[in-house]
Amino acid sequence: MDASLIPTIAIAALPVVLAITLHEAAHGYAARHFGDPTAWQEGRITANPLKHIDPIGTILVPVLLLLLTTGGILFGWAKPVPVNFGRLRHPKADMLWVAAAGPGANFAMLLGWALLAKLAWLLPMNFFTLPMTRMAEFGMSINLALMVLNLFPLPPLDGGRIAVSLLPSRLAWQFARIEPFGFPILLVLLYTGVLNWLLSPVIHLIGGLVEFFFQIPF
């Protein structure tokens, strides 16, 4: 690994861990709120990253991509929080809120990191402001990317589940049938650059709004 990546990884570690773990914990919290205690019973409503690590998606795939692309591509996933949609009080309707909770947590963290970046810009320049600014920038970037990616309307992504919740029952059932092929489709879209082409305008729009409202470069 390039030695120059080590400081970057050290600064990015906390924002990335929080972005992934709180995203998953938010799903479990919403599910419990709407009637399904499965995630709570399995101890998954927690900020402890060890509870959310998937050996392949959280460790192997990101490390291999980091080594093979020298940081050019970073992709991975956490262990999904177990949700028994049949135990929700109103399964089809409540599915929307359970699915939206993860991206919602990322949006809240995006705003939190933006506030930290604003604070760093207001403070006098010292030993801590530069790493604090860079950490806040990573926090904004990773949470924005995770939020937009997960809202992409493809099962099993959160956006796909939101679409299933909103579609009429017959269409929802037909649309949900593509879920077993969702990740292979996603990887093809990522590898071909189509996913970046589809998501970049949304990312730039939201990033521009954050930059405008907080008056910080993003």
Legacy VTK file of the C-alpha trace (Angstrom):
# vtk DataFile Version 3.0
C-alpha trace
ASCII
DATASET POLYDATA
POINTS 218 float
0.000 0.000 0.000
1.213 3.506 -0.831
2.489 5.127 2.380
0.676 8.342 1.456
-2.627 6.500 1.918
-1.970 5.825 5.617
-2.751 9.381 6.895
-5.802 9.463 4.624
-7.095 6.157 6.014
-6.467 7.345 9.588
-8.483 10.520 9.046
-11.245 8.803 7.065
-11.696 5.835 9.433
-14.026 7.511 11.952
-16.386 9.112 9.379
-16.598 5.867 7.398
-17.264 3.698 10.472
-19.934 6.088 11.763
-21.558 6.384 8.330
-21.912 2.612 7.996
-22.791 1.652 11.566
-25.316 4.415 12.276
-26.947 3.784 8.890
-27.568 0.144 9.836
-28.527 0.936 13.431
-31.107 3.442 12.142
-32.818 0.679 10.141
-33.065 -1.453 13.276
-34.342 1.417 15.399
-37.047 2.284 12.857
-38.059 -1.369 12.550
-38.465 -1.648 16.328
-40.474 1.588 16.373
-42.886 0.156 13.791
-43.285 -3.195 15.502
-40.382 -5.496 14.561
-37.915 -6.028 17.459
-35.723 -8.518 15.538
-32.688 -6.225 15.211
-33.014 -5.123 18.834
-33.212 -8.718 20.035
-30.033 -9.555 18.094
-28.156 -6.552 19.517
-27.899 -4.769 16.180
-29.279 -1.383 17.277
-25.827 -0.168 18.280
-23.009 2.067 17.095
-20.527 -0.751 17.772
-18.972 -1.362 14.312
-18.118 -4.975 15.175
-21.841 -5.771 15.156
-22.188 -4.541 11.563
-19.006 -5.825 9.888
-19.436 -8.157 6.930
-16.092 -9.954 6.353
-16.423 -9.739 2.570
-18.290 -6.478 2.016
-16.752 -4.402 4.820
-13.172 -5.714 4.737
-12.174 -7.857 1.756
-13.827 -5.965 -1.125
-12.850 -2.413 0.012
-9.239 -3.473 0.762
-8.849 -5.211 -2.605
-10.297 -2.220 -4.451
-8.056 0.132 -2.469
-4.970 -1.888 -3.405
-5.919 -2.557 -7.032
-7.065 0.988 -7.861
-4.741 2.876 -5.445
-7.759 4.559 -3.924
-9.514 5.290 -7.204
-12.560 3.164 -6.385
-13.941 2.422 -2.935
-17.025 0.247 -2.593
-18.371 -2.068 0.060
-21.279 -2.883 2.333
-22.090 -3.720 5.933
-23.958 -6.719 7.285
-27.641 -5.880 6.745
-29.713 -5.360 9.873
-32.324 -8.157 10.103
-35.834 -6.843 9.511
-38.884 -9.092 9.517
-41.285 -6.979 7.488
-44.126 -9.343 8.371
-43.862 -8.217 12.005
-44.315 -4.530 11.166
-47.733 -3.179 12.114
-48.412 -2.128 8.513
-45.772 -4.056 6.515
-46.048 -2.395 3.103
-46.460 1.159 4.409
-43.959 0.881 7.274
-41.346 -0.597 4.932
-40.868 2.907 3.515
-39.872 4.394 6.878
-37.625 1.491 7.842
-35.815 1.725 4.492
-35.598 5.542 4.608
-34.119 5.537 8.127
-30.646 4.540 6.880
-30.268 7.313 4.273
-31.934 9.653 6.779
-29.161 8.895 9.278
-26.573 9.615 6.576
-28.273 12.941 5.813
-28.174 13.892 9.508
-24.473 12.989 9.669
-23.830 14.967 6.475
-25.241 18.059 8.177
-23.288 17.301 11.360
-19.985 17.029 9.499
-20.855 20.225 7.571
-21.278 22.036 10.887
-17.882 20.736 12.025
-16.318 21.906 8.756
-17.873 25.339 9.260
-16.475 25.460 12.787
-13.018 24.502 11.528
-13.164 27.330 8.994
-14.091 29.827 11.707
-11.347 28.777 14.125
-7.841 30.282 13.924
-5.465 28.060 11.954
-3.636 25.668 14.289
-2.379 22.083 14.526
-5.901 20.640 14.786
-7.874 22.634 12.223
-6.428 20.998 9.083
-7.048 17.360 10.132
-10.437 18.383 11.555
-11.340 20.006 8.234
-10.212 16.960 6.254
-12.124 14.597 8.553
-15.247 16.736 8.152
-14.802 16.707 4.370
-14.539 12.902 4.389
-17.597 12.747 6.636
-19.618 14.889 4.253
-18.451 12.985 1.186
-19.006 9.456 2.487
-22.430 10.234 3.944
-23.562 12.037 0.798
-22.370 9.145 -1.373
-23.977 6.490 0.858
-27.247 8.397 1.059
-27.572 8.875 -2.703
-26.378 5.346 -3.527
-28.781 3.709 -1.091
-31.701 5.734 -2.453
-31.090 4.307 -5.929
-34.344 2.456 -6.759
-32.955 -1.061 -7.049
-33.773 -3.820 -4.543
-32.222 -4.665 -2.117
-31.010 -1.067 -1.767
-33.119 1.185 0.431
-34.438 3.030 -2.605
-35.692 -0.256 -4.017
-37.571 -1.028 -0.817
-39.034 2.485 -0.792
-40.218 1.907 -4.362
-41.795 -1.411 -3.346
-43.612 0.384 -0.540
-44.943 3.098 -2.851
-45.915 0.971 -5.860
-49.374 -0.626 -6.133
-49.374 -4.154 -4.687
-49.217 -6.030 -8.009
-46.396 -3.880 -9.413
-44.600 -3.940 -6.055
-44.588 -7.751 -6.006
-43.240 -7.908 -9.578
-40.583 -5.271 -8.884
-39.463 -7.018 -5.671
-38.721 -10.187 -7.670
-35.524 -8.632 -9.061
-34.009 -8.397 -5.556
-31.840 -11.567 -5.889
-30.189 -9.962 -8.935
-29.848 -6.521 -7.368
-26.202 -6.643 -6.313
-24.922 -8.181 -9.578
-26.811 -5.467 -11.476
-25.335 -2.824 -9.163
-21.786 -4.122 -9.690
-22.257 -4.071 -13.483
-23.557 -0.481 -13.316
-20.599 0.482 -11.112
-17.983 -1.224 -13.321
-19.358 0.265 -16.552
-19.574 3.776 -15.131
-23.343 3.963 -15.658
-23.969 4.251 -11.921
-21.606 7.216 -11.636
-23.306 8.851 -14.634
-26.717 8.426 -12.986
-25.769 9.492 -9.456
-23.235 12.276 -10.063
-25.817 14.999 -10.905
-27.708 14.277 -7.669
-24.504 14.243 -5.616
-23.339 17.523 -7.128
-26.750 19.130 -6.574
-26.928 18.192 -2.901
-23.258 19.046 -2.396
-23.860 22.452 -3.955
-26.805 23.103 -1.631
-24.723 22.161 1.422
-21.923 24.425 0.202
-24.383 27.288 -0.297
-26.200 27.013 3.050
-23.101 26.439 5.177
-20.824 28.710 3.130
-18.031 26.146 3.015
-16.167 24.637 0.046
-17.458 21.152 -0.707
LINES 1 219
218 0 1 2 3 4 5 6 7 8 9 10 11 12 13 14 15 16 17 18 19 20 21 22 23 24 25 26 27 28 29 30 31 32 33 34 35 36 37 38 39 40 41 42 43 44 45 46 47 48 49 50 51 52 53 54 55 56 57 58 59 60 61 62 63 64 65 66 67 68 69 70 71 72 73 74 75 76 77 78 79 80 81 82 83 84 85 86 87 88 89 90 91 92 93 94 95 96 97 98 99 100 101 102 103 104 105 106 107 108 109 110 111 112 113 114 115 116 117 118 119 120 121 122 123 124 125 126 127 128 129 130 131 132 133 134 135 136 137 138 139 140 141 142 143 144 145 146 147 148 149 150 151 152 153 154 155 156 157 158 159 160 161 162 163 164 165 166 167 168 169 170 171 172 173 174 175 176 177 178 179 180 181 182 183 184 185 186 187 188 189 190 191 192 193 194 195 196 197 198 199 200 201 202 203 204 205 206 207 208 209 210 211 212 213 214 215 216 217
